[in-house]
Each structure stands twice: as structure tokens, then as C-alpha cells.
């Protein structure tokens, strides 16, 4: 398996959270105590499985918002139409050897032209919320200056169609497709991008804020910084820890500046997030591993959340924070502060974390693709000094991720405790399986494993809500099978099967099941 393949399989799970557990729970994570004795509702015949009785008893509150999540580059196609500029993903996909199979997102699901059909399908599935992203190069082809009104008009029609279908438009302003012209100016390590992004956010709110009331600036800001500028796995494919630190700080500043720009332009706006998160547990009950898991949580999970909510960065580093290398200036703590109206994050799987702070750090270790360098001396990077791994105690999806439903309960309850029970939206959550239409079943797509993944995961989410978490929405990843970044078209996460040659859409069995859940609030 090449590094790009594994990197993209694991990207959705690049973050972790250190859970404050008792001694027995820590032993359970290290294998000393059987999981079935520690985790309520678990079966004993398959690690991590949820009892069917727990699933049947699960209920979601009236008014809970069921939806799906999508991204511009993964779905739209039309990469150079109507004045759109080049993005870093256009450049990356057009470079031979970067994407599996030599494919691009030039057409993808052709949603730029077929959005009305796709929104009609979402309505058929009883969806009430649609998380989508806007391509910055469609609005400002070079990343700055006056808006391209053809791009504005496209998204205006898209939003109107959602509203006509009774679906809440939920906008991510940036899902990785940076205008190439801004990368040529230094990319996210260039602090000037915080101001450029704020201008872009203000344009969106001015033209669309009368109808869009739910905004998030970035999808997975930690991954933007690390995967693009430290790991070199995604465009612009740099391998500099210094660039990663600068990019992270610029993104945090841009998050807050966009918050202020959107609020100024649209009095109806609510502003939140779409962070990558995964519950991570210390490998052993040692103090060092627990401290490493806490650093992992701070850096991968709540780095940007803490910046927005409290105007500071969490304790993510070994030793003194490298603020000078980040480009931190006097007064930046005031600029970072922009409290979110609600907190959004993804869930896919879990991580187990161990300490590496007592080893001599040596860069250049083998990149595992899980957002870290698992086996490099001294840990992932010279600042956080930990190792993380995806366990394989539970079964794996076809995309290579461990199935571990309990993780969403731990993640949601942890964030609820730490941030005084904020309103939460699950912004992405799903699984990759390669089921196809079955001719013997009349073209049906019988993807029972995906249904079971959702049944178990949602049962644990319902339990978190019953225990007091204020979760108001769940967005399945994703509506359609789409362009899966460097994996091209070799992974399928959709509730709807896409034939990428004919662009025919076929609702999978999981899509019909999810529609029933959305209508009833029950999983049985």
C-alpha cells in the first residue's frame, strides 16, 4: 500500500482526544480488562460491537437534523468553467503520479450541472440539512479582488434549490481547494492569507447570508496545515514543520477574522466549525502515555477550538510553545478570540497514543499516512513528541479504518465536558465500502455492512444525547460516491452509488435505511 493510498484512507481520522478516565478504564484500553466489562452495551463475540437491544432502544429527539455532507472539489467537476480559477487540487490532480489511477476531479460527480437532481435525491432521503462547501476559486479566481458573479450566481441557485426542498443550507467556506495563486504567494504559512480569507468570507456572507445562516470557515484545519505543509501528502506537498506551525497559526487567525466578517455582513449568521476529531486513548496507564494522549488531544482535536473559544492555544507541545516559529505576535490572543455559536466535528474511528518525548527526535521517519510518523525516532514531530496508531481490534472497513462505534460516545461526551456542554453538530461521519449494483437484485446496492456501521455508531450517539450531550445534527459522509482525494474513484462512502462513466445515481440500501431513520428518529 503506497503512502498516498493509506494517507487518504486515514485522513478523516487524523485527530484524537485524551479521555479523562479512571484507572480501570485505562487498563481496559491496554487490554488488561475485557472491553465487555468496561463498555456498556458491547457484545463479546466481536470487539467493539453494540448489542442489538441497545440499538433497538435508541431514540433521537424530535427536531433532530439529519443530513449529509459533501465538498466542492469532490463533487462539482466543471473545474475551469464560468470563470473559476485553478485550485491547488486542480494542480495536484493534473500532476502525473499524484492520484491513484491517474484520474482527476475535473468532472467528479458533475454536480455543478446536476445539483438539482442531487438535491431532489436528498429530499427523497428525508434530509433536513446539507453540508456543502464553496470553491474559493469560483468566487475569487486568484484569491483576492472583486467576486466572480458567475460563481456567486451558481451557489445562489444551489442554495435556493436546497431551501425549496426544505433542506437547511450549511456552508463550509473552505474544503481544501485553495486558489493556486495564493499558494504561489506562500500559501497558508503566509500570514496575509488570514486577511484574504476574511475578505472572501465577507463576500459570501454579503451575497448569500440572507439565506445561509450556518457557516464554518474550514474543513479539518489541522489536516490543511499538517498534511499539506509538514507531511507532504497533500498539496502543496511541503515537508517543513516550521511551515506547518506558521500555517496552523494563520488558519487560526483566519478562523477568527472570518467569524467577524460573516457576523458583520449577515445579522442572521451563526458561526461554528468542522474539525477533525477522533477519540484517542493512552496505550498504557503510564503517566507518560497519558501526557502524550493529552498532547494529541490538544494538537489534533482542540487546537483551533481552544483558540476560538478562549483566545489561546492548548498545551500541545513538549517544553515551551514554539510561538516565535509560529509567527505569533503581541496581541494575537485578542485576534484569535471569536467564540463559536456551536461546535462541529467529524467522527470515523479511534486512535491509541504513546509517548516519545524521552527519545532523540530524528526527522525523516517513514510516513504512515495516519497523519503521523509512527515509527520515527522521537515521535511524529519535534514539538508534540508522541506516536499514534489505529488499532485493529475491531473489523476494518474496505477503506481500512477500524470499526469502533463506542468512539463517538467518548468523543461527544468529552467535548461536552470540556466546553460546558455546547451545541454540537456531527459534521461528517461514515464508512467506505465497495458494494456495487447487483444485477440479480434488479440493480439494487445491498450494502448491509454500511447499515450496520451506522446502526451501531448512531446508537452510541443516541446514548451520548441521553446522557446530556446537546447534539442537534448528524451529517453522514456522504450523499454520493465521489472523488476521494488522492484515492481517486477507488473508495465509496456514499449513500448513493455513482456510476462515474454514465453519472447514473442509484440509492443504496443504506440510503433507504437512513431515510427511514431520518423520518422516525429510530434505528430499528
C-alpha positions as a printed Julia matrix, in Angstrom:
524×3 Matrix{Float64}:
   0.0     0.0     0.0
   1.61    3.31   -1.05
   1.73    6.25    1.32
  -0.79    8.36   -0.6
  -3.27    5.5    -0.58
  -3.05    4.99    3.16
  -2.87    8.72    3.84
  -6.18    9.44    2.25
  -7.84    6.39    3.74
  -6.97    7.72    7.15
  -7.33   11.47    6.67
 -10.75   11.67    8.16
  -9.35   10.26   11.39
  -6.28   12.37   11.88
  -7.23   13.76   15.26
  -7.56   12.45   18.77
  -8.86   13.24   22.22
  -7.37   12.2    25.52
 -10.18   10.97   27.7
 -10.11   11.55   31.44
 -10.81    8.01   32.57
 -10.35    6.16   35.79
  -7.66    3.55   36.31
  -9.89    0.65   35.31
 -10.84    2.27   32.01
  -7.18    2.85   31.22
  -6.46   -0.83   31.85
  -9.35   -1.71   29.55
  -7.76    0.25   26.73
  -4.43   -1.54   27.23
  -6.14   -4.92   27.25
  -5.87   -5.64   30.97
  -9.65   -5.59   31.44
 -12.01   -7.14   28.88
 -13.81   -4.43   26.91
 -17.15   -6.12   27.54
 -16.72   -5.49   31.28
 -15.99   -1.79   30.81
 -18.18   -0.58   27.99
 -21.97   -0.81   28.43
 -23.89   -2.45   25.62
 -20.94   -4.17   23.95
 -21.18   -7.68   22.63
 -18.48  -10.18   23.41
 -18.37  -12.02   20.07
 -16.9    -9.08   18.14
 -14.71   -6.42   19.73
 -16.48   -3.09   19.73
 -19.87   -4.4    18.58
 -23.06   -2.96   20.07
 -25.85   -5.16   21.37
 -28.91   -5.23   19.15
 -31.15   -4.44   22.11
 -29.23   -1.19   22.66
 -29.7    -0.28   19.0
 -33.43   -1.01   19.05
 -33.89    1.12   22.15
 -32.05    4.15   20.74
 -34.13    7.27   20.12
 -33.32   10.71   18.75
 -35.14   13.84   19.89
 -37.89   15.45   17.88
 -36.44   18.08   15.59
 -33.05   16.38   15.32
 -31.49   17.37   11.99
 -30.47   14.51    9.72
 -28.29   15.36    6.78
 -25.33   14.54    4.6
 -22.02   16.28    3.96
 -20.27   16.98    0.66
 -17.32   19.0    -0.66
 -16.9    21.16   -3.76
 -13.83   19.55   -5.35
 -15.04   16.04   -4.64
 -18.42   16.53   -6.33
 -18.72   19.53   -8.6
 -16.41   18.98  -11.57
 -16.56   21.94  -14.0
 -13.04   22.71  -12.88
 -12.46   25.58  -15.31
 -15.99   26.78  -16.15
 -17.7    30.13  -15.6
 -14.55   31.98  -14.64
 -13.31   29.57  -11.97
  -9.59   29.84  -11.24
  -7.14   26.99  -10.68
  -7.01   25.44   -7.2
  -4.16   23.59   -5.56
  -6.15   20.37   -6.02
  -6.51   21.05   -9.74
  -2.74   21.43   -9.94
  -2.14   18.33   -7.8
  -4.57   16.07   -9.68
  -3.19   17.21  -13.04
   0.32   16.21  -11.97
   1.11   12.64  -13.13
   1.51   10.12  -10.32
  -0.31   12.09   -7.63
  -3.77   10.47   -7.78
  -4.45    6.76   -7.89
  -5.39    5.65  -11.4
  -4.27    8.94  -12.93
  -7.77   10.41  -12.56
  -8.78   13.96  -11.65
 -11.7    15.85  -10.19
 -12.3    17.65  -13.48
 -15.76   16.03  -13.76
 -16.18   14.11  -10.48
 -19.97   13.74   -9.95
 -20.7    16.62  -12.35
 -22.72   18.17   -9.55
 -22.08   21.67  -10.87
 -24.55   20.8   -13.61
 -26.62   18.12  -11.83
 -27.16   19.7    -8.43
 -30.95   19.9    -8.84
 -31.09   16.13   -9.35
 -28.88   15.51   -6.32
 -30.89   17.82   -4.08
 -34.06   16.03   -5.18
 -32.45   12.75   -4.11
 -31.52   14.28   -0.75
 -35.14   15.33   -0.29
 -36.24   11.78   -1.19
 -33.98   10.56    1.63
 -35.77   12.9     4.09
 -32.69   15.04    4.63
 -33.17   18.3     6.52
 -29.59   19.6     6.41
 -26.98   19.66    3.67
 -23.4    20.49    4.49
 -21.65   21.64    1.32
 -18.59   23.71    0.55
 -17.97   26.65   -1.75
 -14.92   26.62   -4.01
 -12.93   29.76   -3.24
 -11.51   29.89   -6.83
 -15.08   30.1    -8.18
 -15.65   33.26   -6.16
 -12.2    34.86   -6.44
 -10.24   33.1    -9.19
  -6.92   34.47   -7.88
  -7.97   34.51   -4.22
  -8.36   38.3    -3.97
 -10.31   41.11   -5.57
 -13.85   41.54   -6.79
 -16.08   38.47   -6.82
 -16.75   36.45   -9.94
 -20.52   36.89  -10.16
 -20.99   33.74  -12.22
 -19.66   31.79   -9.26
 -21.86   33.69   -6.82
 -24.89   33.09   -9.03
 -24.22   29.33   -9.15
 -24.17   28.98   -5.38
 -27.17   31.29   -5.07
 -29.17   28.93   -7.28
 -27.83   25.95   -5.34
 -28.95   27.42   -2.02
 -32.36   28.37   -3.39
 -32.87   24.8    -4.59
 -31.99   23.45   -1.14
 -34.45   25.8     0.53
 -37.19   24.88   -1.93
 -36.6    21.23   -0.95
 -36.95   22.07    2.75
 -33.25   21.44    3.41
 -31.08   23.7     5.57
 -28.06   25.03    3.64
 -24.93   24.51    5.78
 -21.85   26.15    4.27
 -18.2    25.25    4.71
 -16.29   28.16    3.19
 -13.09   26.23    2.52
 -12.74   22.48    1.94
  -9.09   22.32    0.84
  -9.3    23.88   -2.66
  -7.08   26.96   -2.13
  -6.68   29.22   -5.17
  -3.34   28.26   -6.69
  -2.48   31.95   -6.99
  -2.49   32.23   -3.19
  -0.27   29.17   -2.82
   2.11   30.91   -5.21
   2.19   33.78   -2.67
   3.33   31.4     0.07
   0.15   29.52    0.93
  -1.16   29.2     4.47
   2.23   29.86    6.12
   1.85   33.39    4.74
   0.03   35.36    7.44
  -1.51   37.62    4.79
  -3.9    34.78    3.91
  -5.85   35.42    7.11
  -6.9    38.78    5.7
  -7.56   37.42    2.22
  -9.76   34.71    3.69
 -11.69   37.23    5.78
 -12.4    39.25    2.64
 -13.64   36.1     0.9
 -15.83   35.18    3.89
 -17.34   38.67    3.86
 -18.19   38.33    0.17
 -20.01   35.06    0.8
 -21.97   36.45    3.72
 -22.9    39.6     1.81
 -24.29   37.71   -1.19
 -25.64   34.55    0.46
 -26.13   35.45    4.12
 -29.77   36.31    3.63
 -30.41   32.57    3.11
 -27.43   30.74    4.65
 -27.39   31.05    8.43
 -24.99   28.2     9.29
 -21.32   28.83    8.46
 -17.99   27.17    9.18
 -14.69   28.53    7.88
 -12.66   25.35    7.32
 -12.95   21.62    6.92
 -10.31   19.96    9.09
  -7.92   22.91    9.59
  -5.33   20.71   11.32
  -5.15   18.49    8.24
  -4.81   21.52    5.96
  -1.73   22.58    7.9
  -0.09   19.23    8.66
  -0.91   17.13    5.62
  -0.08   19.96    3.23
   2.94   21.57    4.87
   4.58   19.0     7.19
   3.73   15.52    5.91
   3.77   16.46    2.24
   0.92   14.05    1.49
  -1.49   16.64    0.1
  -0.98   19.8    -1.92
   1.16   21.81   -1.78
   3.23   18.76   -0.66
   5.73   20.56    1.56
   7.66   18.81    4.3
   8.53   21.57    6.75
   7.49   21.54   10.39
   8.15   25.28   10.51
   5.71   25.83    7.64
   3.18   23.63    9.43
   3.36   25.78   12.58
   3.01   29.0    10.61
   0.12   27.59    8.58
  -1.68   26.49   11.74
  -1.41   29.97   13.23
  -2.58   31.64   10.03
  -5.57   29.29    9.88
  -6.49   30.08   13.49
  -6.28   33.8    12.78
  -8.31   33.34    9.59
 -10.96   31.42   11.51
 -11.49   34.38   13.83
 -11.24   37.05   11.15
 -13.83   35.18    9.06
 -16.08   34.96   12.13
 -16.03   38.74   12.47
 -16.5    39.31    8.72
 -19.51   37.0     8.49
 -21.18   38.43   11.59
 -20.68   41.98   10.28
 -22.2    41.17    6.88
 -25.09   38.94    7.99
 -27.12   39.57   11.14
 -28.7    36.11   10.87
 -25.4    34.21   10.75
 -24.35   31.54   13.21
 -20.72   30.51   13.09
 -19.23   27.16   14.05
 -16.68   24.62   12.92
 -15.97   21.39   11.06
 -12.98   19.98   12.94
 -11.45   16.55   12.51
 -11.6    14.61   15.76
 -11.22   11.01   16.89
 -11.13    9.67   20.44
  -7.62    8.56   21.32
  -6.63    6.52   24.34
  -3.25    6.18   26.08
  -1.51    2.98   25.04
  -0.75    2.13   28.67
  -1.73    3.51   32.04
   1.65    5.19   32.42
   1.87    8.88   33.2
   3.96    9.44   30.06
   1.39    7.86   27.73
  -1.41    9.77   29.38
   0.52   13.01   28.91
   1.16   12.1    25.27
  -2.55   11.44   24.73
  -3.31   14.83   26.27
  -0.9    16.49   23.81
  -2.51   14.61   20.97
  -5.91   15.86   22.06
  -4.63   19.41   22.34
  -2.95   19.5    18.95
  -5.13   17.28   16.78
  -8.52   17.83   18.34
  -9.0    21.17   20.04
  -6.1    23.36   18.86
  -8.38   25.59   16.79
 -11.4    25.19   19.04
  -9.45   26.43   22.06
  -8.1    29.35   20.05
 -11.62   30.46   19.11
 -13.27   29.87   22.47
 -10.53   31.15   24.75
  -8.1    33.18   22.63
  -5.2    30.86   23.37
  -3.65   27.62   22.24
  -3.91   24.5    24.39
  -0.91   22.74   25.93
   0.04   20.77   22.83
   3.83   20.95   22.99
   6.68   19.36   24.92
   8.5    22.2    26.65
   7.96   25.83   25.75
   5.47   26.52   22.94
   7.27   27.44   19.68
   5.31   30.67   19.33
   8.12   32.53   17.6
   8.34   29.87   14.89
   4.55   30.05   14.51
   4.76   33.76   13.77
   2.8    34.66   16.9
   2.76   38.42   17.52
   1.87   40.51   20.54
  -1.88   40.95   20.67
  -2.66   37.83   18.62
  -4.54   36.31   21.55
  -7.16   39.03   21.08
  -7.32   38.35   17.36
  -7.76   34.6    17.91
 -10.74   35.02   20.23
 -14.04   34.54   18.4
 -16.38   32.27   20.4
 -18.3    29.8    18.27
 -22.08   29.61   18.36
 -21.88   25.8    18.14
 -19.16   23.19   17.77
 -18.96   20.86   14.78
 -16.64   17.88   14.35
 -16.24   14.61   12.45
 -16.2    11.02   13.67
 -14.8     7.96   11.89
 -12.66    5.85   14.23
 -10.26    5.98   17.21
  -6.51    6.21   17.96
  -4.16    4.81   20.62
  -1.35    7.16   21.67
   2.06    6.61   23.26
   4.84    8.9    24.43
   8.07    9.56   22.53
   9.34   12.6    24.41
  12.31   10.84   26.02
  13.8     9.77   22.7
  16.04   11.84   20.48
  13.94   13.22   17.67
  15.14   12.38   14.17
  13.13   13.62   11.21
  12.6    11.59    8.08
  10.92    8.53    9.52
   8.53    6.51    7.38
   5.27    8.36    6.94
   2.43    6.03    7.85
  -0.35    8.08    6.34
  -2.27    8.27    9.59
  -1.1    11.9     9.96
   1.95   10.86   11.96
   5.28    9.13   11.52
   4.52    6.07   13.59
   7.98    4.59   13.84
  10.26    7.59   13.52
  12.61    8.17   16.47
  11.22   10.76   18.86
   7.65   10.66   17.6
   5.69   12.46   14.95
   7.34   15.87   15.15
   9.85   17.73   17.33
   7.13   19.66   19.17
   4.4    17.22   20.23
   6.56   14.07   20.56
   4.02   11.27   20.52
   3.14    8.27   18.42
  -0.37    7.25   17.48
  -1.79    4.16   15.86
  -5.15    2.97   14.62
  -5.96   -0.26   16.46
  -7.27   -3.31   14.62
  -9.19   -4.91   17.46
 -12.43   -4.24   15.63
 -13.08   -5.15   11.98
 -11.86   -2.86    9.2
 -13.92   -1.14    6.56
 -12.94   -1.5     2.9
 -11.21    1.87    3.31
  -9.01    0.43    6.04
 -10.49    2.11    9.13
 -11.3     0.21   12.31
 -14.99   -0.05   13.17
 -15.33    1.24   16.75
 -18.8     2.67   17.49
 -18.05    3.46   21.15
 -15.68    6.18   20.0
 -18.41    8.64   19.09
 -19.87    8.43   22.59
 -16.48    9.09   24.17
 -15.72   11.94   21.79
 -19.05   13.73   22.16
 -19.13   13.44   25.95
 -15.51   14.6    26.24
 -16.07   17.76   24.22
 -19.31   18.37   26.09
 -17.48   18.27   29.44
 -14.56   20.39   28.35
 -16.56   23.19   26.73
 -19.52   23.46   29.1
 -21.98   21.47   27.0
 -22.05   23.46   23.77
 -24.5    22.77   20.97
 -22.81   20.1    18.82
 -23.21   19.1    15.19
 -21.61   15.95   13.81
 -20.29   17.4    10.59
 -19.03   14.18    8.98
 -19.31   10.53    9.87
 -19.39    7.45    7.69
 -17.63    4.42    6.27
 -16.14    3.25    3.0
 -17.39    0.0     1.44
 -17.19   -1.03   -2.21
 -20.63   -2.6    -2.7
 -21.97   -2.27   -6.25
 -25.34   -2.67   -8.0
 -26.35   -6.33   -8.1
 -27.91   -7.39  -11.4
 -29.57  -10.38   -9.77
 -31.33   -7.98   -7.38
 -32.56   -5.71  -10.14
 -29.69   -3.24   -9.76
 -30.05   -2.8    -6.0
 -26.95   -1.93   -4.0
 -27.09   -4.25   -0.93
 -24.58   -2.58    1.41
 -25.52   -4.2     4.7
 -22.13   -3.53    6.31
 -22.67    0.21    5.94
 -26.12   -0.07    7.52
 -24.62   -1.95   10.46
 -21.84    0.65   10.83
 -24.42    3.44   11.04
 -26.75    1.48   13.34
 -24.03    0.91   15.91
 -22.46    4.36   15.65
 -25.78    6.16   15.88
 -26.84    4.03   18.85
 -23.79    5.32   20.7
 -24.56    8.89   19.64
 -28.11    8.49   20.96
 -26.64    7.3    24.26
 -24.47   10.43   24.45
 -27.56   12.59   23.9
 -29.45   10.67   26.6
 -26.53   11.38   28.93
 -26.86   15.12   28.37
 -24.87   16.0    25.24
 -26.57   18.76   23.24
 -26.19   17.23   19.79
 -28.62   18.72   17.28
 -27.49   17.29   13.92
 -25.73   14.38   12.23
 -24.31   14.61    8.7
 -23.48   11.31    7.04
 -20.41   11.3     4.84
 -21.52   11.35    2.12
 -24.51   11.85   -0.17
 -22.86   10.46   -3.32
 -19.84    8.32   -4.04
 -17.35   10.93   -5.2
 -13.72   11.82   -5.95
 -11.91   10.59   -2.85
  -8.84   12.86   -3.0
  -5.59   11.0    -3.78
  -7.51    7.71   -3.86
  -9.4     8.94   -6.91
 -12.53    6.85   -7.5
 -11.42    3.72   -5.66
 -13.32    4.36   -2.41
 -17.06    4.7    -1.93
 -18.56    6.43    1.1
 -21.89    7.48   -0.4
 -25.45    6.62    0.49
 -25.99    6.86   -3.27
 -23.95    4.86   -5.79
 -22.39    6.95   -8.56
 -21.52    5.39  -11.91
 -18.7     7.75  -12.86
 -18.92    6.88  -16.55
 -22.64    7.47  -17.04
 -23.23    9.67  -13.96
 -26.21    7.49  -13.08
 -27.17    7.68   -9.4
 -28.56    4.64   -7.54
 -29.76    4.89   -3.94
 -28.08    2.15   -1.91
 -29.88    0.04    0.66
 -28.13    2.17    3.28
 -29.65    5.29    1.75
 -33.17    3.9     2.05
 -32.4     2.8     5.62
 -31.03    6.25    6.53
 -34.18    7.84    5.09
 -36.3     5.75    7.47
 -34.13    6.79   10.41
 -34.48   10.44    9.42
 -38.26   10.07    9.31
 -38.66    8.15   12.58
 -35.7     9.02   14.81
 -35.31    5.27   15.48
 -32.67    2.77   14.33
 -34.72   -0.43   14.24
